[in-house]
Amino acid sequence: MFNRSLARSGLALALALLSVRALVAAESTPAGTLVSGPMLGYRAHREVLIWVETRDAAEVSLTYQLADTVEATGLTPVSPAKPTASGLSVVPTPSAVAPVMTAPVTLTHLAPAASPAGTQPQKFVLPLLEMGRRYTYSIAIDGREQSFPYPLEFRTTDQWEWRRPAPEFSFLFGSCAYLNDPAYDRPGKPYGQGTEIFKHMADSGADFCLWGGDNIYLREADFSSESGIWYRFSHDRATSDLQKLYAVMHHYATWDDHDYGSDNANQSFGFKDITLAAFKSYWGNPTYGETTNPGVYTKFIWGDAGFFLMDDRTYRDESSMDQDKNLGKTAWGDRQINWLKQSLLYAQTQQNQRFKFIITGGQVLQTMDKKAGHETSEFYRREREELIGFIRENKISGVVFLTGDVHHSALYRRALDEDKTRFIYELTSSPLSAGSWAAAASEKASDPAVIPGTVVGTQNYCVIKLTGTKETRALAIRCYDKANALQWEQTIPASALDPASTPPAQPVQPPASTAPAAAN
């Protein structure tokens, strides 16, 4: 009996020692760390994507909950909407509302997979949310809640369709974000021109940001290997001056040559499957390409505007190919062009897509640049004219191209018919932080399609705001430099993009001498 008691005591002591050792080991094991984010991805009526990147984390959690009340918003009706003579519906103030989930909800990722760069980019999809409501959220890594110097919150899409006029909203647009990394940069003067511009963008009050390509710059040491590609995506995403911008508004992106591969890369780029995987891991678009046609092209709706993000690299023929000898030369590929055409035709039938923004890396309407090695649509002339002809023949209204790539900004307008009664526009916005080109002194400034006074040859970004009622709806475009000084502003009435009427764009306003107020 004595021996049994001794054995039991020894076993208990051994177990206690093991517990202490396990506790000490747990306390001495460093917790995972935050690398970058959070970033708000796509937004829908009842769903939002939130992206975050960690390192060495065993568990990453996101907890979210409603921040406002039904009584304060009045956006959850029970009684049916009543149609009016104008076709809109008036939603009566409900005397009762549907029950909503008010308790916090936690989503957890266990042992997130590491990328070839050793970090853990991951996405949280928050499902079945309430429409038009504000939520707050927090991030915890291995049980430790992370702190941020700005609020973590978002608002879901309001179901305004058939109930209320289209909401006013604003978004940012830019391209060419070169971030210096001396070990891998070319010698000499740094090509990146600072990151202060991203702080101004974060403080703009915009609802979302559209990234128009060259959102990172893959160097020779990057695009020659899988791990190099993933390193560049992770390194640039972690830039400190970008973190607030990622957190305070939603983000959508397409790519151009420098985030796809090497400079001016075409469909033959050998690591395009790797860059596609990295792009999909680091951005929060709603979709990517089609099931049997991979790529980054996608679309989404915000307010009364449809946004169609094109992929001008995955199926691109070499720009130097003789287009007069190769009549099928393409920048987008036949499948993607058909997808765009079908999307535009459908959008034309929808009251929530009055405006149709087509986002692509290279310029479309600009025709003056014919130098070898440049990549405007002049080198894909048949494809461009066929698309513009399709827009004209099918009376697609509200078309605005958003482009980048060329390291200067400008606003263009082109007539769709000989008597100049129909127009389409193109806003080129570039660069955000890469080196700029003094385009104002070049032949491009005399392009017949350019609107005088809108050529900007320094780092800049643009704010596009959709304002007004159905009758007075308009695009208000402002271009700011990296010091947040207004370079020009332009208002385009919706009627100027409609086949039924053709008022010209408003005159370009002189640059402001002081920094502007928030966009909203």
N, C-alpha and C positions, 0 to 999 in steps of 0.2 A: 504494500500500500504506500509505504514511504517512497519507494522507487517510482510508483505511478504519479504521485503528487509532484515529485521532483521533475519527472518528464513533462507533466503539464506545465509546470512553472517555466521550464526551459523553453517549451514551445511558445508560451505566451510572451516570454522575453524576446525570443527570436522574431516573432510577428511584430512586436512593438518596435524593435530595431529596424525592421524592414519598412514599417510605416514611416518612421522618422526619416530614414534615408530617402524614401520616395518623396516625402514632403520637402526635404532639403533640395532634392534634385529638381523638383517642380519649381521651387522658388528661385533656384539658380539658373534655370533655363530661360533665356531671354524670350520675351513675347515677340510676336511678329510686329513689323513696323509698316506704317503707311508710306507709300512711295509717291502717289499722286491721286488727285481726286478728293472728294467725289465730283463727278461730272453728270449733269442732267442730259440724258439722251432724248429719244423721241417722247412725245406727249400725245395722248389720245383722250377720248371722252372718259374712259374708265381704266386706263392703264398708263403707266410711266416707267421708263427704264432709267436706272441709276447705275453708273459705272464707277469702279474704284480699283486701285492697284495697290497691292501689298507685297511684302517680302517675308518669307519664313513664317507665315501665319498658319496656325493649325485650325483656326476658326475665325470667320468674319461674319458679323451680324449687322443687319440693318433693321432698325425699329422705326415704324412710322405711325402717325395718327392724325386725325382731323385737327386742324388748328382753329377753325371757325365754327359757327353754329348755323343750323338751318334757318333759324329766325333771322340771323344777321344777313344771310344771302338771299333767301327766298328763291332758290334755284332748284328746288326739288318738289315740283308740283304733283298733286294727286288728281285734281279735277282736270278734264281735258281742255286743250287749247281751243279757242274759238276763232274761226277764219274771219277775215275782214275783206272789204272790197278790194284792197290793194294786193291781196294774196298772202300777206303776212298774217300771223296769228297772234292774238293777245292772250297771254297766260294769266288767268286770274290769280290773285294772291290766295294761296291755299289756306283753308282753315285747319287742315291737318296735313301732316307730311308723312311720307313713308319712313319707316324706321331705318336708321343708318348705324353702321358700326362705329362706335366712339372709343372703344378700348384700344390701346396700342397693339400693333401686330409686329411680330419679329420674324424676319427671314434669316436663315443661317446657312452659310457655305462651310462645309467641313473640309479641311485640307485642300484648299484650292490648288489646282494644278499649276505648276511653274512653267513659264515660257522658256524658250532657248536662251533668253537673256537672264533667267534666274528670278524673275518677278512673277507676280500673280495677278494679271489683269482679269477682272471678273465683272459680271453684270447681274444686277438685281432687277427683276421684272415684278412690279407691284400691280397685282391684278384686281379687277372688280372694285375699283374705286368709285367714289361718288362724283358725279359730273359737276364741273364748274366750282370745285371746292378747293380750299387751301389746306395743304398738309405740311407738317413738319416731320423731320426724321433725324436720326442719329446713327453713327457708325461705331461699332465696337470691334476691336481686334484682340482675339484671345481674352475676351472678357473685359477689356479696358476700353471705356468710351473715349473716343477721340474728340479733341476740342478744336474749334475753328474761330477765327476772328470775324466771321460773317455768318448770318443765319443759314441753316440748311432747311429749305422749304421749296415747295412747288405748288402749282395750281393746275388742276385737270381742265380739259377742254369743256367749255359750256355748250350745251345743246341749244344753240341759238337758231338753228335752221327751222324755218316755218313758224317761228315764235317771236323773234325780235330782229331788228335790223342787224346787219353784219357788224361785228365789233371792230373798233379801231385797234390797231396793233402796230408794232414796229419790230424790225429785225436788222441785224448787222450783216454786212457782207464784205469779205476781203479774201486775199490769196497771197501766197508767197511769204511764208513765215520761216525765215532762216534764223536759226539759233546757234550762236557760236559754240564750238567745241574744239579748242585749239589743237588738241592732240591729233585731230583728224581733218582739220581745215587746211586749205591751201595757205602757203606762206604769204606774208605781206599784210596789207591792211585788212582787218576783219571784214567779212562780207555782211555779217549781221549788224544791223544799225540800232541795236538796243531793244528793250522789251517794255519800255514805259507805255507804249501805245496800248498794250493789253490792259493796263490799269484803267485807262480812259474808257476803253470798250466795256469793261466790267461795270463802270459807273454810269453807263449811258442810259440805263433804265429800259433797254430793249427786252423783248420777250424771248427772242432766240437769236442764235448766230449761225450763219451759213458760211461754211469753209469751202472756198472755190477751187481748191487744189494747190499742190506744192505746200501743203500744210506742214510738212517736214521736208528736209533736204537730205536724201540718202547720199553719203559720200562714197568714194571708191572703196574705202575700207568697210563700208556697210553693205552695199549691194552685191558684193562678191561672195557673201555667205549668208546662211540662214540666221546664225546667231548675230551677225552684224546688222542685219535688217531689224531683228527684234530689239537689239540694243538701241538703235536710233529712235524707234517708236517710243521706247520707254524713257530714254534720256530726255527727249524733247518734251514729252508729256509732263515730266516732273519739274519743268521750269517754274520757279516760285511765282513770278509775276503773272503766270497764266492761271493759277489755282482759283482765285476768286471768280474770274471770268467763267471757268468751267462750272462753278457751283451756282451762280446766280441766274443763269438762263439756260435754256435748252440748246442743244447743238446737233447740227446735221452737216454731213460732209461728203464731197466727192474728191477724186484725186486727179492729179496731172502727172507729168513725167517724173518729178522728183520724189513723190511718195509712192509711185509705181515701180520705179527702177532707176536706171541711169539717165543722164541728160538726153532728152528727145527720144526716149526708148519707144519702140513700136511693139507689135504683137509677138515678136520673136524673143523678147526678154526672157531669159531662162529661169529666173526665180519668181515669175509672176504669180505662181500659186502660193509662194511664201509671203509675198507682199500682200496678196489678197487676204490670206489668213490673219496676218498682223493687222491690217486695216480693219477687218471685221472685229478683231479682238479689242481694238482701241477706240472705235467709234460706236455710237448707239443709234444707228439708222434703223428704221422699221423693217427693211428688207435689203437684200443684196442680190442684184441680178435676177435671173429666173432659174428654175430647176435644171434645165438643160442648156442654159446659156450663162455661165458664171460671169461675175463682174460686180462692180459697186453701184451700178445704176439703181435708182429707187425713186419713189415719189411719196408725197404726203400732202395733206391739206391743213391750212391754218387760216381761220376766218373764211373770207370769200376768195381765197387764192389757192391755186394748185401749184405745187413745186415739183419739178421734174429734173432730177439730178442725173446727168449723163456720165458715162464712162468713156473717155476719149483715148484710152490707152490699150485696153485688153485686146481689141480687135483692129487696132490701127495699122494701116499700111504705112510703109516708110514714106515720110513726107517728101523725100527727094525723088520718088518714083514719078515718072513722066505721066501726068494724068491724061494727056492727049493720046497716048499709046495704050494706057491702061484705064479703060473707061469705067471700070468698076471700082476704082480706087476709093477707099473708105477710111474715115476716122472713127466711126462708131460701129460699123458692122450692120449687115442687113437686118438681123433679128432685133437689134436694139432700135434701129430706125423705125421698124414696124411697130415695136412696143411704144415708141414715142408718138407715132401717128395715131395709133388706136387710143392712147391716153388722151391726146388732144381732142380727138373727135368726141370721146365720152365726156371730157371736161366741158366741152361746149354745150352739152345738154344739161349741165348741172348749175343751179343757182348759187352753190357755194364754191364755185371756181370761176368767178368773173375775171380774175387775173390769172395768167398762166406764165409762171417764171420757169424758163429753161436754163439750167445751170450747167455749164461745161467749161473745161479748162481753157481752151484756146479761143481767141476772138472769132466772131462770126460775121458781123457786118462790115468790119474794117477791110478795105480793099487796097490800100496804098503800099503795104509791105510785101514786096515780092523778092526779098533777098533770100538766097539759098541758106538753109539751116534754120530759118524762122518757121513758125508753125501755125500761122493763122489759117483760116478756112480758104484763103486764096489758093492754097495748095490742094484743096479738096473741093474745088469750085463746083463741079457737077453735083456732088452730094449736097452742098449748101443750097444751090439754086433749086434743086429738086425739093428740098424741105421747105424753102420759102414759097415755092410755087404751090405746094400742098396747103400751106397755111392760107395763101391767097385764094385758091380755088374752093376751099372748104369754108371760107369766111370765118376762120378761127380768130376770135377777138381777144384783146387783152394780153397779147404776147410781148414779153420782155425777156431778152437774153441777159443772163448774168455771167460774166466771164472774168478771167484773170490772166496770169502767166507772163505778161509783157513788161512788168516792172514800171508801169505808169497807169494812170486812171483817165477815163474819158467817158462821155455819154454820146451815144450815136443814135441817129434816126434814119430810117430808110423807108421810102414810099413803096407801097405794094403794087401800085398801078401807075400808068403813064400820066394820068391827070392829077396825081398826088392827092387822092382823097382817102387813102388808107395808109397807115403807118405801123411799123414795128420799131421797137427800141432795143438798144443794148447798153448795159452799164458794165464797163470794165473797171475793176477795182484791184489794184496791185501797185506796190508790194506792201505787206504789213510790216515786215521787219528786214527783209532782204535789201540788197543794194538796189537803188532806183536808176532810172534812165531819164535823161532830160529830153523827154519827147516833144516838149513845146517848141524846140528849135529844129525838129526833124520834119520830114515830109509827111509824117503821120498826122501832124497837127493841121495839115491842109486837106485832109481827107474830106471829100464832099459830104460824107455822112456824119462827121463829127459836129457836135453842137459847140459853137465858139465859146471859149471861156471855161470849158470843163476839163481840159487836159492838165493833169497834175503829175509832175515828175519828182515826187518825193514820197516817203513812207506815208501811207494813209489808209483809212477805212471809210466805209459808207454806211449811213443809216437810212433805211427805207421805211417810211411810215405810211400806212394805209388809213386814210381819214375820210370823214364826211358821211353823209347819208347816201341812199341809193342814187339820188339825183346829182349829188355833188361829190361822189366818191372820187378820190384822187390819190396818186402816189407822190409823196413829198420826199425827195432825195436830197441828202446832205453829205458832203464829202469833207472829212476832217483830217488834218495832218497828225503826225505823231505827238505833237505838243497840244493837240485837241483844238487847234485853231480852225475855224470854218474856212474852207477853200472856195466852195461854191454851193449853191442850193438851187434846186430845180423842181417845179411842180408839174406833173403830167396828169391832166384830168382823165378819168376813165373813158370819157367820151372820145378822147384822142386816139384810143386804142380800139374803138368800135367802128365797124364798117358804116354805121349810120351817120356819123358826124366826124369832123376832123379839125377841131380847134387845135392850134399849135401849142407846144409846151410854153410855159411861162418863161419870161426872160431870165437869164442867169443873174443871180444876185452877186454883188461884190463880196469879197472875202471879209469875214468878221475880224475885228481887231482883238477880240477877247475870246476866251474859251466859252463854248456854248453851254446851255443848260442841258439837263438830261433829256433824252429823246422822247420820253413819255411825259 
